[in-house]
Structure formats: C-alpha cells, structure tokens
Amino acid sequence: MSEVKNALQERKKAGFSSDTFSGVPVFQSDALKMRVGGSPNSPSPAFFRKADLEKALCNEKQTNIETGLIQVTALEDIIQEMKDCSSSKWNNVILVPPGGKL
C-alpha cells in the first residue's frame, strides 16, 4: 500500500488528479536511461519501489532527485502494451526487483 501512496503522490506532482491507482506501481525516470551505443532504444530501468529509484537517481552524478522527474505506470499496463504492440516503448524496459540495484 505504501507504494500505491507513493504512486498517487508522484502522479499528483505530474498533474493527474486521481485518488485511486489500479495495479502494481512501477517507477521510472528518463534520467536513468542507459546509453548503449547511442541507440534511441536504450534500456530503461523500472523500479517496484520509489525509494530504490530515488537511490539510483542519487547515485547518478549528472542528476539528483530534485531534477529527475519520476514517472509512474501500472505493471499491468506495461505488460498489456508489450503484448499488444511489438514496437512498444516498454520493449526495452528492465524491471528492477525491490531492493535491487542497477
């Protein structure tokens, strides 16, 4: 439930005015996209805990929590989009388990 609360807080910061969140929240930041050979389809880590994402942002030298915009999506939506579209933006996502590191 604490991660749902975190998801609602981040969505509110992004301008969404919902008091509910359906599904398992997954947290991401474009500041953590991995640059592999300059490819626009670089892998992007997604975290199940907001604290893990914040820790990863703090470990990045070029960013900090204040400048790294956090996006929240439901895991179920990611999976559905991957199933529905072979060119989904989620095809390059790396799911980082709770407590996991990059």
Sine and cosine of phi, psi and omega as CSV:
sin_phi,cos_phi,sin_psi,cos_psi,sin_omega,cos_omega
0.00,0.00,-0.51,0.86,-0.02,-1.00
-0.91,0.41,-0.55,0.83,0.02,-1.00
-0.96,0.29,-0.51,0.86,0.10,-1.00
-0.91,0.41,-0.66,0.75,0.05,-1.00
-0.88,0.47,-0.69,0.72,0.05,-1.00
-0.88,0.48,-0.65,0.76,0.01,-1.00
-0.89,0.46,-0.69,0.72,0.01,-1.00
-0.89,0.45,-0.64,0.77,0.03,-1.00
-0.89,0.45,-0.70,0.72,-0.02,-1.00
-0.93,0.37,-0.63,0.78,0.03,-1.00
-0.92,0.40,-0.58,0.82,0.05,-1.00
-0.90,0.43,-0.67,0.74,0.05,-1.00
-0.86,0.50,-0.55,0.84,-0.03,-1.00
-0.99,0.11,-0.03,1.00,0.07,-1.00
0.98,-0.19,0.09,1.00,0.06,-1.00
-1.00,0.03,0.69,-0.72,-0.09,-1.00
-0.92,-0.39,0.81,0.59,0.00,-1.00
-0.94,-0.33,0.58,-0.81,0.05,-1.00
-0.98,-0.18,0.11,0.99,0.00,-1.00
-0.76,-0.65,0.42,-0.91,0.08,-1.00
-0.64,-0.77,0.84,-0.54,0.00,-1.00
-0.99,-0.17,0.79,-0.61,0.07,-1.00
0.97,-0.26,-0.16,-0.99,-0.01,-1.00
-1.00,-0.05,0.88,-0.47,-0.02,-1.00
-0.94,0.34,0.64,-0.76,0.06,-1.00
-0.79,-0.61,0.77,-0.64,-0.10,-0.99
-0.95,-0.31,0.68,-0.73,-0.01,-1.00
-0.64,-0.77,0.31,-0.95,0.14,-0.99
-0.55,-0.83,0.74,-0.67,0.04,-1.00
-0.88,0.47,-0.38,0.93,0.01,-1.00
-0.90,0.43,-0.29,0.96,-0.03,-1.00
-0.97,-0.25,0.11,0.99,0.04,-1.00
-0.85,0.53,0.73,-0.68,-0.04,-1.00
-1.00,0.08,0.80,-0.59,-0.01,-1.00
-1.00,0.04,0.97,-0.26,-0.01,-1.00
-0.92,-0.39,0.96,-0.27,0.03,-1.00
0.87,0.49,0.39,0.92,0.02,-1.00
0.95,0.30,0.21,0.98,-0.04,-1.00
-0.94,0.33,0.67,-0.75,0.06,-1.00
-0.95,0.33,-0.26,0.97,0.01,-1.00
-0.99,-0.17,0.64,0.77,-0.02,-1.00
-0.90,0.45,0.58,-0.82,0.05,-1.00
-0.86,0.51,0.58,-0.82,-0.02,-1.00
-0.78,-0.63,0.86,-0.50,0.00,-1.00
-0.96,0.28,0.60,-0.80,0.06,-1.00
-0.77,-0.63,0.73,-0.69,-0.13,-0.99
-0.93,-0.37,0.55,-0.83,0.05,-1.00
-1.00,0.06,-0.25,0.97,0.06,-1.00
-0.81,-0.58,0.73,-0.68,0.01,-1.00
-0.87,0.49,-0.62,0.79,-0.01,-1.00
-0.88,0.48,-0.59,0.81,0.02,-1.00
-0.92,0.39,-0.65,0.76,0.05,-1.00
-0.90,0.43,-0.71,0.71,0.01,-1.00
-0.87,0.49,-0.63,0.78,0.03,-1.00
-0.91,0.42,-0.66,0.75,0.03,-1.00
-0.91,0.42,-0.63,0.78,0.03,-1.00
-0.90,0.43,-0.65,0.76,0.01,-1.00
-0.91,0.41,-0.51,0.86,-0.01,-1.00
-0.97,0.23,-0.29,0.96,0.03,-1.00
-0.98,0.20,0.76,-0.65,-0.04,-1.00
-0.95,0.31,-0.51,0.86,-0.10,-1.00
-1.00,0.01,0.03,1.00,-0.04,-1.00
-0.57,-0.82,0.15,-0.99,0.16,-0.99
-0.57,-0.82,0.08,-1.00,-0.06,-1.00
-0.85,0.52,-0.59,0.81,-0.06,-1.00
-0.92,0.39,-0.58,0.81,-0.05,-1.00
-1.00,-0.06,-0.29,0.96,-0.03,-1.00
-1.00,0.05,0.97,-0.25,0.03,-1.00
-0.92,0.39,0.75,-0.66,-0.01,-1.00
-0.99,-0.17,0.80,-0.60,0.08,-1.00
-0.96,-0.26,0.56,-0.83,0.00,-1.00
-0.81,-0.59,0.73,-0.68,0.03,-1.00
-0.66,-0.75,0.44,-0.90,0.08,-1.00
-0.99,0.14,0.70,-0.71,0.02,-1.00
-0.82,0.58,-0.63,0.78,-0.02,-1.00
-0.89,0.46,-0.59,0.80,0.04,-1.00
-0.92,0.38,-0.63,0.78,0.04,-1.00
-0.88,0.47,-0.75,0.66,-0.02,-1.00
-0.88,0.47,-0.69,0.72,0.00,-1.00
-0.88,0.48,-0.70,0.72,0.01,-1.00
-0.91,0.41,-0.59,0.80,0.05,-1.00
-0.90,0.44,-0.63,0.78,0.01,-1.00
-0.94,0.35,-0.63,0.78,-0.11,-0.99
-0.98,0.18,-0.43,0.90,-0.16,-0.99
-0.64,-0.77,0.87,-0.49,-0.02,-1.00
-0.95,0.32,-0.30,0.95,0.02,-1.00
-0.96,-0.29,0.50,0.87,-0.03,-1.00
-0.89,0.45,0.56,-0.83,0.08,-1.00
-0.91,0.42,-0.28,0.96,-0.04,-1.00
-1.00,0.06,-0.08,1.00,-0.02,-1.00
-0.89,0.45,-0.38,0.92,-0.03,-1.00
-0.96,-0.28,0.32,0.95,-0.02,-1.00
-0.99,0.15,0.60,-0.80,0.09,-1.00
-0.91,-0.41,0.91,-0.42,0.00,-1.00
-0.99,0.13,0.86,-0.51,-0.03,-1.00
-0.98,-0.18,0.87,-0.49,-0.04,-1.00
-0.92,0.40,0.35,-0.93,0.03,-1.00
-0.80,0.60,0.78,-0.63,-0.02,-1.00
0.99,0.12,-0.08,1.00,-0.03,-1.00
-0.98,0.22,0.32,-0.95,0.01,-1.00
-0.84,-0.55,0.35,-0.94,0.06,-1.00
-0.96,0.28,0.00,0.00,0.00,0.00
